[in-house]
């Protein structure tokens, strides 16, 4: 996040205003993960790779400028 100049607020904005553009499976564990693409607060495009844990928590795996 820091390398791309993104804050937690940018990530939250992307999740709330973006959309799931791809569903993936981890090759090693078989866990499902999602690619969410959306805007930052400034309107730049960002993508987030995340998964949902068994307890229902979202875990952000990585974030990159799109």
URMO-V103155 format. One record per pair of residues at least 24 apart in sequence whose ideal C-beta (glycine too) atoms are under 6 Angstrom apart, sorted by the first residue. I is the first residue (numbers start at 1). GAP is how many residues later the second one is. Records with the same first field share a line. If there is no record, write none. Layout:
BEGIN
I = GAP, GAP
END
This chain:
BEGIN
1 = 62
4 = 61
9 = 32
10 = 30, 31
13 = 28
14 = 24, 32, 34
END
